[in-house]
Amino acid sequence: MGHSLRLDEWARGASRLHRLDARAKLIAVLLFLIAVSTTPPAAPLALLPIAALFAVALWLSALPAAELLLRTAIVLPFPAFFALISWLQNGNAASASALVGRSYLSALAVALLMGVTPLPEILRALRALGAPAVLVMVLQSLVRYLQLVVDHALRMRRAALCRDAGALPRRNRQSLWHRASGALAVLFGRSYARAEGVHHAMLARGFRGDFVSLHPAAFTTRDWLFLAGSSLAIAAARLAPQVAL
């Protein structure tokens, strides 16, 4: 929950990347992910030019680099587990390390995108680029419902702390699981009721199955230059190791 709230806070910045159109940033990230995923698995050093390109983007974003790197490291146990299995089966340490490196770079790219672009703009960019309306609507509804759950969870936690829930006598801690399950049921029950109320309010205001932006974005010359420059830079970073060989 803290990670999501922190990304929302970062997305309200005013750096050079923040001011770009979400569609340009989304296309650039997709190209970056393609470059990362197509690097030779037996050559982890081929990721270095791509990692350098990400470092430049991180500098332009003006986000706290150390915090972003640390928060994104939460994904490392998953690729590390599969890399360990691959290393035990094949004995190829280079391929295993490349798996971890590609996964971490991909996660960093997505985190950077969300750190410089509000989530509603990312979803609108997906819709503008031709993503199915049903898929975008499901994503929007899921995100909004999760935000309701997080909001209610934080409120319930604050209320519990005000009642000294963290300083219960030892004899009362034996029923901790029963109280936790009851709180979880209340959390989802209230969140569902609030989400249903929000849906009825949206229908009363003329909702017809798609969100309409009051501030439609326009692709400017700056966005075209960024997209062209980032595409060339990504292609060069991806092909540089092959040219060197």
CYANA upper distance limits for C-alpha pairs under 8 A (distance plus 0.5 A):
  1 MET  CA      5 LEU  CA      6.80
  1 MET  CA    150 VAL  CA      7.16
  2 GLY  CA      6 ARG  CA      6.55
  3 HIS  CA      7 LEU  CA      6.81
  3 HIS  CA     71 ARG  CA      7.67
  4 SER  CA      8 ASP  CA      6.86
  5 LEU  CA      9 GLU  CA      6.82
  6 ARG  CA     10 TRP  CA      6.75
  7 LEU  CA     11 ALA  CA      6.58
  7 LEU  CA    111 ALA  CA      8.36
  7 LEU  CA    114 MET  CA      6.86
  7 LEU  CA    115 GLY  CA      5.50
  8 ASP  CA     12 ARG  CA      7.36
  8 ASP  CA    114 MET  CA      8.28
  8 ASP  CA    115 GLY  CA      7.46
  8 ASP  CA    118 PRO  CA      7.07
  8 ASP  CA    119 LEU  CA      8.39
  9 GLU  CA     13 GLY  CA      8.18
  9 GLU  CA    115 GLY  CA      8.46
 10 TRP  CA     63 LEU  CA      7.56
 10 TRP  CA    115 GLY  CA      5.63
 10 TRP  CA    116 VAL  CA      7.00
 11 ALA  CA     18 HIS  CA      7.68
 11 ALA  CA    114 MET  CA      7.18
 11 ALA  CA    115 GLY  CA      5.23
 11 ALA  CA    116 VAL  CA      4.99
 11 ALA  CA    117 THR  CA      5.54
 11 ALA  CA    118 PRO  CA      5.70
 12 ARG  CA     18 HIS  CA      8.30
 12 ARG  CA    116 VAL  CA      7.88
 12 ARG  CA    117 THR  CA      8.19
 12 ARG  CA    118 PRO  CA      7.61
 13 GLY  CA     18 HIS  CA      6.81
 13 GLY  CA    116 VAL  CA      7.50
 14 ALA  CA     18 HIS  CA      5.93
 14 ALA  CA     19 ARG  CA      6.90
 15 SER  CA     19 ARG  CA      7.00
 15 SER  CA     60 LEU  CA      7.47
 15 SER  CA     61 SER  CA      6.10
 15 SER  CA     62 ALA  CA      6.75
 16 ARG  CA     20 LEU  CA      7.38
 16 ARG  CA     60 LEU  CA      6.86
 16 ARG  CA     61 SER  CA      7.03
 17 LEU  CA     25 LYS  CA      8.49
 17 LEU  CA     60 LEU  CA      7.04
 17 LEU  CA     61 SER  CA      5.96
 17 LEU  CA    116 VAL  CA      6.83
 18 HIS  CA     61 SER  CA      7.54
 18 HIS  CA    116 VAL  CA      5.38
 18 HIS  CA    117 THR  CA      6.70
 20 LEU  CA     24 ALA  CA      7.60
 20 LEU  CA     25 LYS  CA      7.61
 20 LEU  CA    222 ARG  CA      8.07
 20 LEU  CA    223 ASP  CA      6.48
 21 ASP  CA     25 LYS  CA      7.15
 21 ASP  CA    217 ALA  CA      7.41
 21 ASP  CA    218 ALA  CA      7.95
 21 ASP  CA    219 PHE  CA      6.99
 21 ASP  CA    223 ASP  CA      6.74
 22 ALA  CA     26 LEU  CA      6.50
 22 ALA  CA    117 THR  CA      7.11
 22 ALA  CA    121 GLU  CA      6.64
 22 ALA  CA    122 ILE  CA      6.43
 22 ALA  CA    125 ALA  CA      6.33
 23 ARG  CA     27 ILE  CA      6.65
 23 ARG  CA    122 ILE  CA      8.01
 23 ARG  CA    125 ALA  CA      5.43
 23 ARG  CA    126 LEU  CA      7.95
 23 ARG  CA    128 ALA  CA      8.27
 23 ARG  CA    129 LEU  CA      7.84
 24 ALA  CA     28 ALA  CA      6.69
 24 ALA  CA    223 ASP  CA      6.63
 24 ALA  CA    224 TRP  CA      8.00
 24 ALA  CA    226 PHE  CA      7.89
 24 ALA  CA    227 LEU  CA      6.19
 25 LYS  CA     29 VAL  CA      6.66
 25 LYS  CA    113 LEU  CA      7.59
 25 LYS  CA    227 LEU  CA      8.06
 26 LEU  CA     30 LEU  CA      6.73
 26 LEU  CA    113 LEU  CA      7.90
 26 LEU  CA    122 ILE  CA      7.84
 26 LEU  CA    125 ALA  CA      7.94
 27 ILE  CA     31 LEU  CA      6.75
 27 ILE  CA    227 LEU  CA      8.16
 28 ALA  CA     32 PHE  CA      6.64
 28 ALA  CA    227 LEU  CA      6.94
 28 ALA  CA    230 SER  CA      6.89
 28 ALA  CA    231 SER  CA      7.11
 29 VAL  CA     33 LEU  CA      6.62
 29 VAL  CA    109 ALA  CA      7.01
 29 VAL  CA    110 VAL  CA      7.78
 29 VAL  CA    113 LEU  CA      7.81
 30 LEU  CA     34 ILE  CA      6.75
 31 LEU  CA     35 ALA  CA      6.72
 31 LEU  CA    231 SER  CA      7.58
 31 LEU  CA    234 ILE  CA      7.72
 32 PHE  CA     36 VAL  CA      6.71
 32 PHE  CA     50 ILE  CA      8.50
 32 PHE  CA    109 ALA  CA      8.21
 32 PHE  CA    234 ILE  CA      6.78
 33 LEU  CA     37 SER  CA      6.55
 33 LEU  CA    106 SER  CA      6.48
 33 LEU  CA    109 ALA  CA      8.17
 34 ILE  CA     38 THR  CA      6.62
 35 ALA  CA     39 THR  CA      7.02
 35 ALA  CA     50 ILE  CA      8.36
 35 ALA  CA    234 ILE  CA      7.50
 35 ALA  CA    235 ALA  CA      7.93
 35 ALA  CA    238 ARG  CA      6.31
 36 VAL  CA     47 LEU  CA      7.59
 36 VAL  CA     50 ILE  CA      7.78
 36 VAL  CA    102 ARG  CA      6.43
 36 VAL  CA    105 LEU  CA      7.95
 36 VAL  CA    106 SER  CA      7.58
 36 VAL  CA    238 ARG  CA      8.29
 37 SER  CA    102 ARG  CA      7.16
 39 THR  CA     43 ALA  CA      8.06
 39 THR  CA     46 ALA  CA      7.07
 39 THR  CA     47 LEU  CA      7.53
 39 THR  CA    238 ARG  CA      7.73
 40 PRO  CA     44 PRO  CA      7.92
 40 PRO  CA     46 ALA  CA      7.86
 41 PRO  CA     94 ALA  CA      8.02
 41 PRO  CA     95 SER  CA      5.52
 41 PRO  CA     98 ALA  CA      6.23
 41 PRO  CA     99 LEU  CA      7.56
 42 ALA  CA     94 ALA  CA      5.99
 42 ALA  CA     95 SER  CA      5.16
 42 ALA  CA     98 ALA  CA      7.55
 43 ALA  CA     94 ALA  CA      7.03
 43 ALA  CA     95 SER  CA      7.61
 43 ALA  CA     98 ALA  CA      7.46
 44 PRO  CA     48 LEU  CA      8.40
 44 PRO  CA     94 ALA  CA      6.75
 44 PRO  CA     95 SER  CA      7.62
 44 PRO  CA     97 SER  CA      7.14
 44 PRO  CA     98 ALA  CA      5.05
 44 PRO  CA    101 GLY  CA      7.86
 46 ALA  CA     50 ILE  CA      8.27
 46 ALA  CA    238 ARG  CA      8.09
 46 ALA  CA    241 PRO  CA      6.13
 47 LEU  CA     51 ALA  CA      6.51
 47 LEU  CA    101 GLY  CA      8.05
 47 LEU  CA    102 ARG  CA      8.04
 47 LEU  CA    238 ARG  CA      8.45
 48 LEU  CA     52 ALA  CA      6.62
 49 PRO  CA     53 LEU  CA      6.79
 49 PRO  CA    237 ALA  CA      5.48
 49 PRO  CA    238 ARG  CA      7.72
 49 PRO  CA    240 ALA  CA      8.01
 50 ILE  CA     54 PHE  CA      6.86
 50 ILE  CA    234 ILE  CA      7.53
 50 ILE  CA    237 ALA  CA      5.84
 50 ILE  CA    238 ARG  CA      7.12
 51 ALA  CA     55 ALA  CA      6.77
 51 ALA  CA    105 LEU  CA      7.62
 52 ALA  CA     56 VAL  CA      6.97
 53 LEU  CA     57 ALA  CA      7.00
 53 LEU  CA    233 ALA  CA      8.07
 53 LEU  CA    234 ILE  CA      7.93
 53 LEU  CA    237 ALA  CA      7.88
 54 PHE  CA     58 LEU  CA      6.61
 54 PHE  CA    109 ALA  CA      7.87
 55 ALA  CA     59 TRP  CA      6.70
 56 VAL  CA     60 LEU  CA      6.82
 57 ALA  CA     61 SER  CA      6.69
 58 LEU  CA     62 ALA  CA      7.21
 58 LEU  CA     63 LEU  CA      7.22
 58 LEU  CA     65 ALA  CA      7.38
 58 LEU  CA    112 LEU  CA      7.71
 59 TRP  CA     63 LEU  CA      7.87
 59 TRP  CA     65 ALA  CA      8.40
 61 SER  CA    116 VAL  CA      7.26
 63 LEU  CA     68 LEU  CA      8.05
 63 LEU  CA    115 GLY  CA      8.13
 64 PRO  CA     68 LEU  CA      6.72
 65 ALA  CA     69 LEU  CA      6.61
 66 ALA  CA     70 LEU  CA      6.57
 67 GLU  CA     71 ARG  CA      6.46
 68 LEU  CA     72 THR  CA      6.54
 68 LEU  CA    108 LEU  CA      8.30
 68 LEU  CA    111 ALA  CA      8.15
 68 LEU  CA    112 LEU  CA      8.42
 69 LEU  CA     73 ALA  CA      6.74
 69 LEU  CA    108 LEU  CA      7.73
 70 LEU  CA     74 ILE  CA      8.07
 72 THR  CA    104 TYR  CA      8.13
 72 THR  CA    107 ALA  CA      7.06
 72 THR  CA    108 LEU  CA      6.73
 72 THR  CA    111 ALA  CA      7.61
 73 ALA  CA    104 TYR  CA      7.75
 75 VAL  CA     79 PRO  CA      7.86
 75 VAL  CA    104 TYR  CA      7.66
 75 VAL  CA    107 ALA  CA      7.94
 76 LEU  CA     80 ALA  CA      6.41
 76 LEU  CA    100 VAL  CA      7.60
 76 LEU  CA    103 SER  CA      8.22
 76 LEU  CA    104 TYR  CA      7.10
 77 PRO  CA     81 PHE  CA      6.54
 78 PHE  CA     82 PHE  CA      7.22
 79 PRO  CA     83 ALA  CA      6.40
 79 PRO  CA     99 LEU  CA      7.21
 79 PRO  CA    100 VAL  CA      5.85
 79 PRO  CA    103 SER  CA      7.03
 80 ALA  CA     84 LEU  CA      6.54
 80 ALA  CA    100 VAL  CA      6.39
 81 PHE  CA     85 ILE  CA      6.96
 82 PHE  CA     86 SER  CA      6.65
 83 ALA  CA     87 TRP  CA      6.56
 83 ALA  CA     95 SER  CA      8.47
 83 ALA  CA     96 ALA  CA      5.00
 83 ALA  CA     97 SER  CA      7.39
 83 ALA  CA     99 LEU  CA      6.74
 83 ALA  CA    100 VAL  CA      7.16
 84 LEU  CA     88 LEU  CA      6.64
 84 LEU  CA     96 ALA  CA      7.32
 85 ILE  CA     89 GLN  CA      6.69
 86 SER  CA     90 ASN  CA      6.40
 86 SER  CA     91 GLY  CA      7.91
 86 SER  CA     92 ASN  CA      8.05
 86 SER  CA     96 ALA  CA      6.68
 87 TRP  CA     91 GLY  CA      5.14
 87 TRP  CA     92 ASN  CA      5.86
 87 TRP  CA     93 ALA  CA      6.22
 87 TRP  CA     95 SER  CA      8.24
 87 TRP  CA     96 ALA  CA      6.27
 92 ASN  CA     96 ALA  CA      7.00
 93 ALA  CA     97 SER  CA      6.61
 94 ALA  CA     98 ALA  CA      6.60
 95 SER  CA     99 LEU  CA      6.80
 96 ALA  CA    100 VAL  CA      7.16
 97 SER  CA    101 GLY  CA      6.66
 98 ALA  CA    102 ARG  CA      6.47
 99 LEU  CA    103 SER  CA      6.70
100 VAL  CA    104 TYR  CA      6.65
101 GLY  CA    105 LEU  CA      6.59
102 ARG  CA    106 SER  CA      6.57
103 SER  CA    107 ALA  CA      6.72
104 TYR  CA    108 LEU  CA      6.61
105 LEU  CA    109 ALA  CA      6.70
106 SER  CA    110 VAL  CA      6.92
107 ALA  CA    111 ALA  CA      6.61
108 LEU  CA    112 LEU  CA      6.50
109 ALA  CA    113 LEU  CA      6.72
110 VAL  CA    114 MET  CA      6.81
111 ALA  CA    115 GLY  CA      6.49
112 LEU  CA    116 VAL  CA      6.84
113 LEU  CA    117 THR  CA      6.47
114 MET  CA    118 PRO  CA      6.95
114 MET  CA    119 LEU  CA      7.14
117 THR  CA    121 GLU  CA      7.11
117 THR  CA    122 ILE  CA      7.16
118 PRO  CA    122 ILE  CA      7.08
119 LEU  CA    123 LEU  CA      6.83
120 PRO  CA    124 ARG  CA      6.67
120 PRO  CA    140 GLN  CA      8.19
121 GLU  CA    125 ALA  CA      6.54
122 ILE  CA    126 LEU  CA      6.80
123 LEU  CA    127 ARG  CA      6.87
123 LEU  CA    136 VAL  CA      6.84
123 LEU  CA    139 LEU  CA      8.36
123 LEU  CA    140 GLN  CA      7.70
124 ARG  CA    128 ALA  CA      6.63
125 ALA  CA    129 LEU  CA      6.60
126 LEU  CA    130 GLY  CA      7.08
126 LEU  CA    131 ALA  CA      5.93
126 LEU  CA    136 VAL  CA      7.71
127 ARG  CA    131 ALA  CA      5.42
127 ARG  CA    132 PRO  CA      7.34
127 ARG  CA    133 ALA  CA      6.97
127 ARG  CA    136 VAL  CA      7.04
131 ALA  CA    135 LEU  CA      7.64
131 ALA  CA    136 VAL  CA      7.46
132 PRO  CA    136 VAL  CA      6.96
133 ALA  CA    137 MET  CA      6.52
133 ALA  CA    210 ASP  CA      7.97
134 VAL  CA    138 VAL  CA      6.62
135 LEU  CA    139 LEU  CA      6.76
136 VAL  CA    140 GLN  CA      6.61
137 MET  CA    141 SER  CA      6.54
137 MET  CA    209 GLY  CA      8.03
137 MET  CA    210 ASP  CA      7.33
138 VAL  CA    142 LEU  CA      6.49
139 LEU  CA    143 VAL  CA      6.61
140 GLN  CA    144 ARG  CA      6.64
141 SER  CA    145 TYR  CA      6.58
142 LEU  CA    146 LEU  CA      6.63
143 VAL  CA    147 GLN  CA      6.66
144 ARG  CA    148 LEU  CA      6.86
145 TYR  CA    149 VAL  CA      6.82
145 TYR  CA    191 SER  CA      8.06
145 TYR  CA    195 ALA  CA      7.00
146 LEU  CA    150 VAL  CA      6.62
147 GLN  CA    151 ASP  CA      6.55
148 LEU  CA    152 HIS  CA      6.69
148 LEU  CA    191 SER  CA      6.40
148 LEU  CA    194 ARG  CA      8.21
148 LEU  CA    195 ALA  CA      7.75
149 VAL  CA    153 ALA  CA      6.51
149 VAL  CA    187 LEU  CA      7.52
149 VAL  CA    188 PHE  CA      7.41
149 VAL  CA    191 SER  CA      6.02
150 VAL  CA    154 LEU  CA      6.67
151 ASP  CA    155 ARG  CA      6.84
152 HIS  CA    156 MET  CA      6.59
152 HIS  CA    187 LEU  CA      6.98
152 HIS  CA    190 ARG  CA      8.22
152 HIS  CA    191 SER  CA      7.28
153 ALA  CA    157 ARG  CA      6.56
153 ALA  CA    187 LEU  CA      7.03
154 LEU  CA    158 ARG  CA      6.65
155 ARG  CA    159 ALA  CA      6.68
156 MET  CA    160 ALA  CA      6.57
156 MET  CA    187 LEU  CA      8.40
157 ARG  CA    161 LEU  CA      6.68
158 ARG  CA    162 CYS  CA      6.74
159 ALA  CA    163 ARG  CA      7.00
160 ALA  CA    164 ASP  CA      6.99
160 ALA  CA    165 ALA  CA      5.71
160 ALA  CA    166 GLY  CA      8.37
161 LEU  CA    165 ALA  CA      5.87
161 LEU  CA    166 GLY  CA      6.98
164 ASP  CA    168 LEU  CA      7.51
168 LEU  CA    172 ASN  CA      6.82
168 LEU  CA    173 ARG  CA      7.21
169 PRO  CA    173 ARG  CA      7.22
170 ARG  CA    174 GLN  CA      7.89
172 ASN  CA    176 LEU  CA      7.82
175 SER  CA    179 ARG  CA      6.91
176 LEU  CA    180 ALA  CA      6.56
177 TRP  CA    181 SER  CA      6.55
178 HIS  CA    182 GLY  CA      6.74
179 ARG  CA    183 ALA  CA      6.61
180 ALA  CA    184 LEU  CA      6.61
181 SER  CA    185 ALA  CA      6.73
182 GLY  CA    186 VAL  CA      6.77
183 ALA  CA    187 LEU  CA      6.53
184 LEU  CA    188 PHE  CA      6.85
185 ALA  CA    189 GLY  CA      6.50
186 VAL  CA    190 ARG  CA      6.50
187 LEU  CA    191 SER  CA      6.57
188 PHE  CA    192 TYR  CA      6.42
189 GLY  CA    193 ALA  CA      6.76
190 ARG  CA    194 ARG  CA      6.60
191 SER  CA    195 ALA  CA      6.51
192 TYR  CA    196 GLU  CA      6.59
193 ALA  CA    197 GLY  CA      6.75
194 ARG  CA    198 VAL  CA      6.70
195 ALA  CA    199 HIS  CA      6.71
196 GLU  CA    200 HIS  CA      6.81
197 GLY  CA    201 ALA  CA      6.74
198 VAL  CA    202 MET  CA      6.69
199 HIS  CA    203 LEU  CA      6.80
200 HIS  CA    204 ALA  CA      6.70
201 ALA  CA    205 ARG  CA      6.87
202 MET  CA    206 GLY  CA      7.09
202 MET  CA    207 PHE  CA      5.87
203 LEU  CA    207 PHE  CA      5.30
203 LEU  CA    208 ARG  CA      7.92
207 PHE  CA    211 PHE  CA      8.14
219 PHE  CA    223 ASP  CA      6.52
219 PHE  CA    224 TRP  CA      7.73
220 THR  CA    224 TRP  CA      7.02
221 THR  CA    225 LEU  CA      6.66
222 ARG  CA    226 PHE  CA      6.62
223 ASP  CA    227 LEU  CA      6.59
224 TRP  CA    228 ALA  CA      6.59
225 LEU  CA    229 GLY  CA      6.43
226 PHE  CA    230 SER  CA      6.37
227 LEU  CA    231 SER  CA      6.50
228 ALA  CA    232 LEU  CA      6.79
229 GLY  CA    233 ALA  CA      6.60
230 SER  CA    234 ILE  CA      6.49
231 SER  CA    235 ALA  CA      6.65
232 LEU  CA    236 ALA  CA      6.57
233 ALA  CA    237 ALA  CA      6.58
234 ILE  CA    238 ARG  CA      6.59
235 ALA  CA    239 LEU  CA      6.62
236 ALA  CA    240 ALA  CA      6.18
237 ALA  CA    241 PRO  CA      8.24
239 LEU  CA    243 VAL  CA      6.80
240 ALA  CA    244 ALA  CA      6.67
241 PRO  CA    245 LEU  CA      6.81
